Amino acid sequence: MIGSGSWGTTFGKVLADGGAHVVMWARRAELAQEIQEGHRNSEYLPGINLPRTMSATTHLPAALDGASQVYLAVSSQALRQNLAAVRPLVRDTDAPIISLMKGVEKRSGLRMSQVIAEELRCDPARIAVASGPNLALEIAREQPTAAVISSISRETAEAVARRARNDYFRTFVNTDVIGTEFGGVLKNLIAVAIGIVDGVGYGENTKASIITRGLVEMTDFAVAQGAQQETLQGLAGLGDLIATCQSPLSRNNTAGRLLGQGYSFQDVVKQMNQTAEGLASVAPVLQLARECGVRMPIVEQVKMVLDGTMNPRDIAPHLTTDDDKPTGERTQHGQSGSGGALRRAFQRALDQFRNGGGRAAGDRS
């Protein structure tokens, strides 16, 4: 596991609780020592005891020696520089490389799997991504949840999914890497918007409107990029969106709330002791949206708040749509949009709940 923040450590615990021996790589010696000797990561996961099958080191070659799977859980904007050190250590192996990150590289606009393929110069079929409603502290407390493992190679996705599951963590697979990654990226931007209106003091009506319109924006954007619409109705889209928007544990929600309370972007960055990936992804996502002709009024207004050109109290992106059908029955391209699909997804989820379970939309067990 390359990275020992809250999500990297939590996912390491998921793997260890599923029977794997996990070696964590930490940049700071004191953190590696605490994981290695105290089986704790008190800075990021206070109160959580880590399995004894988790160890840690600051020596990257030692962390990667003999690894059957390599997980990456660093900041999206620091990924490329970390991969430069990883490349010679994984060049001669066939180990799958799994991205746990939910961001877009600022300067290139590339998704994390694209950065990995480019920097490691490896077969894309060897790369997988994990995404879903995955708030780290809840999972570290062993509260049940699920995630999607996606790869263009179903064999790779299934191999990773078999390893990354246990009694409280279920994994599904798909081959829609674009949709799975963009679901994780875009929900962060909507969560920032929800945090802003929460910080301002607006209520549940405003939040529900933004979440609903936000899923429409997410789906329109992702489909324009080549994703499958149903992926955005599954764990990596709708599931992650709900969890991130409603939880105070969400870093992106917290960052938005601080913005809504009147803090500047610079002040928010100083107050956050962990990376809120949504803040860094706003500009590259909007650039990609312009290039593919998709309007994203929610993300546009978030950028205006970040830039200081809009008072947070004036944010009302759900009111700026050109679509007079409130659930997005029709997109700006005149095609059947994601609103009807959204209602169908909610109905399927309700039916599955009533029937005691079932398969999530867009995800395959």
C-alpha positions as CSV (number, residue, x, y, z in Angstrom):
1,M,0.0,0.0,0.0
2,I,1.7,3.2,-1.2
3,G,0.3,5.9,1.1
4,S,-0.6,5.8,4.8
5,G,-3.3,8.4,5.1
6,S,-6.8,7.6,6.3
7,W,-8.0,5.9,3.1
8,G,-4.8,4.0,2.4
9,T,-4.6,2.7,6.0
10,T,-8.3,1.8,6.0
11,F,-8.1,-0.1,2.7
12,G,-5.0,-1.8,4.1
13,K,-7.1,-2.9,7.0
14,V,-9.8,-4.2,4.6
15,L,-7.2,-6.3,2.8
16,A,-5.6,-7.6,6.1
17,D,-9.0,-8.4,7.5
18,G,-9.7,-10.4,4.3
19,G,-6.6,-12.5,5.0
20,A,-3.8,-10.6,3.2
21,H,-0.4,-9.6,4.6
22,V,-0.2,-5.8,3.9
23,V,2.9,-3.7,3.9
24,M,2.3,0.0,4.1
25,W,4.6,2.6,2.7
26,A,4.7,5.8,4.7
27,R,6.6,9.0,3.9
28,R,7.1,9.9,7.6
29,A,9.2,7.7,9.8
30,E,7.1,8.4,12.9
31,L,3.9,7.3,11.2
32,A,5.5,4.1,9.9
33,Q,6.8,3.3,13.4
34,E,3.4,3.8,15.0
35,I,1.8,1.4,12.4
36,Q,4.6,-1.1,12.7
37,E,5.0,-1.1,16.5
38,G,1.7,0.2,17.9
39,H,-0.7,-1.1,15.2
40,R,-2.3,2.4,15.2
41,N,-2.5,5.4,12.9
42,S,-3.8,7.8,15.5
43,E,-3.4,10.9,13.3
44,Y,-5.8,9.7,10.6
45,L,-7.8,6.9,12.3
46,P,-8.0,7.7,16.0
47,G,-9.2,4.9,18.2
48,I,-8.7,2.2,15.5
49,N,-6.7,-0.9,16.2
50,L,-4.9,-2.3,13.0
51,P,-4.4,-6.0,12.3
52,R,-1.1,-7.4,13.2
53,T,-0.8,-8.6,9.6
54,M,-0.2,-4.9,8.7
55,S,3.3,-3.7,8.8
56,A,4.9,-0.4,7.6
57,T,8.1,1.0,6.3
58,T,9.5,4.2,4.8
59,H,11.7,2.1,2.5
60,L,9.8,1.9,-0.8
61,P,11.8,-1.2,-2.2
62,A,11.0,-3.1,1.0
63,A,7.3,-2.2,0.7
64,L,7.1,-3.5,-2.9
65,D,9.3,-6.5,-2.5
66,G,7.3,-9.6,-3.6
67,A,4.0,-7.7,-3.7
68,S,1.3,-9.6,-5.5
69,Q,-0.9,-6.5,-5.8
70,V,0.1,-2.8,-5.5
71,Y,-2.4,-0.3,-4.2
72,L,-1.9,3.5,-4.6
73,A,-3.4,5.9,-2.1
74,V,-1.6,9.2,-2.4
75,S,-2.8,12.6,-3.3
76,S,-3.9,12.7,-7.0
77,Q,-1.7,15.8,-7.6
78,A,1.3,13.9,-6.1
79,L,0.7,10.7,-8.0
80,R,3.0,11.2,-10.9
81,Q,6.1,12.1,-8.8
82,N,5.5,9.0,-6.6
83,L,5.2,6.8,-9.6
84,A,8.6,7.8,-10.8
85,A,10.0,6.0,-7.8
86,V,7.7,3.1,-8.1
87,R,8.3,2.4,-11.8
88,P,11.7,0.6,-11.6
89,L,10.4,-1.5,-8.7
90,V,7.4,-3.0,-10.5
91,R,8.7,-3.0,-14.1
92,D,9.5,-6.8,-14.0
93,T,6.3,-8.0,-12.2
94,D,2.8,-8.7,-13.4
95,A,1.2,-7.4,-10.1
96,P,-2.0,-5.5,-10.7
97,I,-1.8,-1.8,-9.9
98,I,-4.9,-0.5,-8.1
99,S,-5.8,3.2,-7.8
100,L,-7.7,4.2,-4.7
101,M,-7.6,7.9,-5.6
102,K,-10.5,10.1,-6.7
103,G,-9.1,13.0,-8.6
104,V,-8.1,14.4,-12.0
105,E,-4.5,15.6,-12.6
106,K,-4.6,19.4,-12.9
107,R,-2.1,20.0,-15.6
108,S,-3.1,17.2,-17.9
109,G,-6.8,16.5,-17.1
110,L,-6.0,12.8,-17.0
111,R,-7.8,10.3,-14.8
112,M,-5.6,8.5,-12.3
113,S,-5.6,5.2,-14.2
114,Q,-4.3,7.2,-17.3
115,V,-1.5,8.7,-15.2
116,I,-0.6,5.3,-13.9
117,A,-0.5,3.8,-17.4
118,E,1.5,6.7,-18.8
119,E,4.0,6.9,-16.0
120,L,4.6,3.2,-15.3
121,R,4.4,2.4,-19.1
122,C,2.5,-0.7,-18.3
123,D,-0.4,-2.6,-20.0
124,P,-3.7,-0.8,-19.0
125,A,-5.2,-4.3,-18.5
126,R,-3.0,-4.6,-15.4
127,I,-4.6,-1.5,-13.9
128,A,-7.7,-1.4,-11.7
129,V,-9.6,1.3,-9.8
130,A,-11.7,1.1,-6.6
131,S,-14.5,3.4,-5.9
132,G,-17.8,3.6,-4.0
133,P,-19.5,5.0,-0.8
134,N,-16.3,4.6,1.2
135,L,-15.9,7.0,4.1
136,A,-12.7,5.8,5.7
137,L,-13.4,6.0,9.4
138,E,-16.8,4.2,9.1
139,I,-15.1,1.3,7.2
140,A,-12.2,1.3,9.7
141,R,-14.9,0.8,12.4
142,E,-16.1,-2.2,10.3
143,Q,-19.4,-0.7,9.4
144,P,-20.7,-2.7,6.4
145,T,-20.3,-1.2,2.9
146,A,-19.4,-2.0,-0.6
147,A,-17.2,-0.8,-3.5
148,V,-16.7,-1.3,-7.2
149,I,-13.4,-2.7,-8.6
150,S,-13.1,-1.7,-12.3
151,S,-10.6,-2.7,-14.9
152,I,-10.7,-3.0,-18.7
153,S,-9.6,-6.6,-17.9
154,R,-12.4,-8.5,-16.1
155,E,-9.8,-11.0,-15.0
156,T,-7.8,-8.2,-13.2
157,A,-10.9,-6.7,-11.7
158,E,-12.1,-10.1,-10.3
159,A,-8.6,-10.9,-8.9
160,V,-8.5,-7.6,-7.0
161,A,-12.2,-8.0,-5.9
162,R,-11.4,-11.4,-4.4
163,R,-8.6,-10.0,-2.4
164,A,-10.4,-6.8,-1.3
165,R,-13.4,-8.2,0.5
166,N,-14.2,-9.5,4.0
167,D,-17.1,-9.8,6.4
168,Y,-17.9,-6.1,6.4
169,F,-16.6,-5.0,2.9
170,R,-18.2,-6.3,-0.3
171,T,-16.8,-5.8,-3.7
172,F,-18.5,-5.7,-7.1
173,V,-16.8,-5.6,-10.5
174,N,-17.3,-3.9,-13.8
175,T,-15.2,-3.0,-16.9
176,D,-16.3,0.7,-17.1
177,V,-13.1,2.3,-15.8
178,I,-14.1,5.8,-17.2
179,G,-17.5,5.8,-15.4
180,T,-16.1,4.3,-12.2
181,E,-13.3,6.9,-12.0
182,F,-15.4,9.9,-13.0
183,G,-18.1,8.9,-10.5
184,G,-15.6,9.2,-7.7
185,V,-14.2,12.5,-9.0
186,L,-17.5,14.2,-9.8
187,K,-19.3,13.4,-6.6
188,N,-16.5,15.3,-4.7
189,L,-17.5,18.5,-6.6
190,I,-21.1,18.1,-5.8
191,A,-20.2,17.4,-2.2
192,V,-18.3,20.7,-2.1
193,A,-21.5,22.5,-3.3
194,I,-23.5,20.7,-0.6
195,G,-21.0,21.8,2.0
196,I,-21.2,25.4,0.8
197,V,-25.0,25.6,1.1
198,D,-24.8,23.8,4.5
199,G,-22.2,26.4,5.7
200,V,-24.5,29.2,4.5
201,G,-27.4,27.7,6.5
202,Y,-29.6,26.5,3.7
203,G,-31.8,23.5,4.4
204,E,-32.6,20.1,3.1
205,N,-34.7,21.3,0.1
206,T,-31.7,23.1,-1.4
207,K,-29.4,20.1,-0.7
208,A,-31.8,17.6,-2.2
209,S,-32.2,19.8,-5.3
210,I,-28.4,20.1,-5.8
211,I,-27.8,16.3,-5.2
212,T,-30.5,15.4,-7.8
213,R,-29.3,17.9,-10.4
214,G,-25.7,17.0,-9.5
215,L,-26.3,13.4,-10.5
216,V,-27.7,14.6,-13.8
217,E,-24.5,16.7,-14.4
218,M,-22.3,13.8,-13.3
219,T,-24.0,11.4,-15.7
220,D,-24.0,13.9,-18.7
221,F,-20.3,14.6,-18.2
222,A,-19.3,11.0,-17.7
223,V,-21.3,9.7,-20.7
224,A,-19.8,12.4,-22.9
225,Q,-16.4,11.1,-21.8
226,G,-17.2,7.5,-22.8
227,A,-18.7,6.1,-19.6
228,Q,-21.7,3.9,-19.4
229,Q,-24.8,5.6,-17.9
230,E,-25.7,2.7,-15.6
231,T,-22.3,3.0,-13.8
232,L,-23.3,6.4,-12.5
233,Q,-26.5,4.8,-11.0
234,G,-24.4,2.3,-9.1
235,L,-22.1,2.4,-6.1
236,A,-19.4,4.4,-7.9
237,G,-21.9,7.2,-8.8
238,L,-25.2,7.5,-6.8
239,G,-23.9,5.5,-3.9
240,D,-20.7,7.5,-3.4
241,L,-22.7,10.8,-4.1
242,I,-25.1,10.1,-1.3
243,A,-22.5,9.1,1.3
244,T,-20.2,12.0,0.5
245,C,-22.9,14.7,0.4
246,Q,-24.6,13.7,3.7
247,S,-21.6,12.9,5.9
248,P,-19.6,15.3,8.1
249,L,-16.7,12.8,7.7
250,S,-16.4,13.8,4.1
251,R,-13.4,16.1,3.5
252,N,-15.0,17.7,0.5
253,N,-18.2,18.4,2.4
254,T,-16.1,19.9,5.2
255,A,-14.2,22.1,2.8
256,G,-17.4,23.3,1.2
257,R,-18.9,24.1,4.6
258,L,-15.9,26.2,5.5
259,L,-16.3,28.1,2.2
260,G,-20.0,28.6,3.0
261,Q,-19.1,30.0,6.4
262,G,-17.0,32.7,4.7
263,Y,-13.5,31.3,4.8
264,S,-11.3,31.9,1.7
265,F,-9.9,29.1,-0.4
266,Q,-6.5,29.6,1.1
267,D,-7.9,29.5,4.7
268,V,-9.7,26.3,3.9
269,V,-6.6,24.6,2.6
270,K,-4.7,25.7,5.8
271,Q,-7.4,24.3,8.0
272,M,-7.7,20.9,6.3
273,N,-5.1,18.4,7.5
274,Q,-6.1,16.1,4.7
275,T,-6.5,16.6,1.0
276,A,-10.0,17.5,-0.3
277,E,-9.6,16.2,-3.8
278,G,-12.7,18.0,-5.1
279,L,-11.0,21.4,-4.7
280,A,-8.2,20.4,-7.0
281,S,-10.5,18.8,-9.6
282,V,-12.8,21.7,-10.2
283,A,-10.7,23.5,-12.9
284,P,-9.7,20.4,-14.9
285,V,-13.2,19.0,-14.9
286,L,-14.7,22.2,-16.2
287,Q,-12.0,22.3,-18.9
288,L,-13.0,18.8,-20.0
289,A,-16.6,19.8,-19.9
290,R,-16.1,22.7,-22.2
291,E,-14.1,20.5,-24.6
292,C,-17.0,18.0,-24.8
293,G,-19.8,20.6,-24.8
294,V,-21.4,19.7,-21.5
295,R,-22.7,22.4,-19.2
296,M,-22.1,22.0,-15.5
297,P,-23.7,24.9,-13.6
298,I,-23.2,23.3,-10.2
299,V,-19.4,22.9,-10.7
300,E,-19.2,26.4,-12.4
301,Q,-20.7,28.0,-9.3
302,V,-18.4,26.1,-7.0
303,K,-15.5,27.5,-9.0
304,M,-16.9,31.0,-8.7
305,V,-17.0,30.6,-4.9
306,L,-13.5,29.2,-4.9
307,D,-12.3,32.1,-7.0
308,G,-14.0,34.6,-4.7
309,T,-16.2,36.0,-7.5
310,M,-19.5,34.7,-6.0
311,N,-20.8,35.2,-2.5
312,P,-21.6,31.7,-1.1
313,R,-25.1,32.9,-0.1
314,D,-25.8,33.5,-3.8
315,I,-25.0,29.9,-4.8
316,A,-28.1,28.2,-6.4
317,P,-26.8,26.1,-9.3
318,H,-29.9,24.0,-9.4
319,L,-31.8,27.1,-10.5
320,T,-29.6,27.9,-13.5
321,T,-30.4,24.9,-15.7
322,D,-31.9,25.3,-19.1
323,D,-34.0,22.2,-18.6
324,D,-37.5,22.9,-17.4
325,K,-38.0,19.3,-16.4
326,P,-36.8,19.2,-12.8
327,T,-35.4,15.6,-12.9
328,G,-33.5,16.1,-16.2
329,E,-35.7,14.1,-18.5
330,R,-33.9,15.7,-21.5
331,T,-30.2,16.7,-21.7
332,Q,-28.7,19.7,-23.5
333,H,-28.1,17.3,-26.5
334,G,-31.8,16.6,-26.9
335,Q,-31.4,13.0,-26.0
336,S,-33.2,11.1,-23.2
337,G,-31.4,12.2,-20.1
338,S,-30.4,10.8,-16.8
339,G,-33.4,12.0,-14.8
340,G,-35.7,9.2,-15.8
341,A,-32.9,6.8,-15.3
342,L,-32.3,8.3,-11.9
343,R,-35.9,7.6,-10.9
344,R,-35.6,4.1,-12.2
345,A,-32.4,3.6,-10.2
346,F,-34.1,4.8,-7.0
347,Q,-37.0,2.4,-7.7
348,R,-34.7,-0.5,-8.3
349,A,-32.8,0.3,-5.1
350,L,-36.1,0.4,-3.2
351,D,-37.3,-2.8,-4.7
352,Q,-34.0,-4.5,-3.8
353,F,-34.3,-3.2,-0.2
354,R,-37.8,-4.6,0.1
355,N,-36.7,-7.9,-1.4
356,G,-33.8,-8.2,1.1
357,G,-30.9,-7.3,-1.2
358,G,-30.0,-7.6,-4.9
359,R,-27.6,-6.3,-7.4
360,A,-26.6,-2.7,-7.5
361,A,-27.3,-0.8,-10.8
362,G,-24.1,-0.7,-12.9
363,D,-22.3,-3.2,-10.7
364,R,-21.8,-6.9,-11.0
365,S,-20.9,-9.3,-8.2
